């Protein structure tokens, strides 16, 4: 089992970096396209976009064992570096803890 989480934040809409992180973490030990699609909660169009992009950037590679027609996708060394870097970013504090922020106040409506 890997130390990378397949769902890094778990809230709100996901951006490119988070989806790429999910795909790369699913493909660490190799995965079929269908498995990636379901585990990362993507539709077919999204899956093709992200997989093509990650393949072009060298973060993901295709593997096919000759008698089988199935293609397995595997995270490359460069992709593993992406996972490490993104994980480190997630661990950084998102807010300064020593700075107090003023409470939210709703402006009075003008009528």
N, C-alpha and C positions, 0 to 999 in steps of 0.2 A: 504494500500500500504506500502511496506517495504521501509526502508531507504537504502537498499543494491541495488547496480546497477547490472544488469545481464551481462553487458559488461564493466568490469572495465577499460581496457586500450584502446581497440578499434583499435589497430594497430599492424601489424606484426603477425607472427605465435604465437599461444597460447601455453603455457606450461601446465604441469600437474596442478599446483596450480591454475592457472587462470581458467582452465576448471572445476576443482572441485568447485571453487568459483561460477561459473555460474550455475552449476547444483544445488548446495546447495541453492542459492538464488531463483531459480525457484521453488524448492521444499519446501520453507518456509511454505506455507499454504497447501501443498499437491499437487501432480501433477501425472498424468499418464505418463508412460514411453514414449509414442509417443509425448506428449507435451514437455517433457524434451528434446527429440531428436531434435525437430524442433526449440524450443526456444534457445537451445544452439548450434545449427548448427553442429550437430554431425551425423555421419553415424551409422548404427546399430552395427557394430563391435566396434567402439569407445565407443558408449553408454554402451554396455555390460561391457567393460573393466572398465570404470570409475564407473559405478553403483555398480559393484561387489566390487571394491576397497573401495568405500565409505561405503558400507554396512558392509564390513569386519572390517573397522576401527571404526565403530560405529558413523559415521557422518550422516548417512542416515538410515531410517527404512522403512520397508514395512508395509502397512496397507491394510487389505481386509475386507470389510463388508460382512458377510456370504451369503446372497442370490446372491450377485453379484460376477462375476468372475474377475472383474477388480481389479487390485492391484494399490494402490496409494502409492507414495513415499513421505516421509515427513522428513524434516531436524530435527535432534535431538538437544538436548541442547549442546552437544559437537560440532555439526556442526555449531550451531549459534555462538559458541565461535570462531570457525575457521573463520567465516565470519567477526566477529568483528576484529580479529587479522589481517586478510588479508587487511581489509579496512584501518586499522591503518598504515600498511606498505605502502599502496598506497598513503597515504597522506604525507608520509615522503618525504622531498626533495630528488630528485635523483642526484643532483649535488651540490657541495659547491658553493654558490653564491659569496662568497668573494674572491675566488681564480680565477685569470684570467688564461685562457688556451691560449697557443700560437696558432695562426691561423694555419689551415691545409695548408701544403705546399706539393705539389707533387714533388717527386724527379725527377730530369732530367733523361730521359731514356738514357741508354748506347747503343751505336750503333756501 
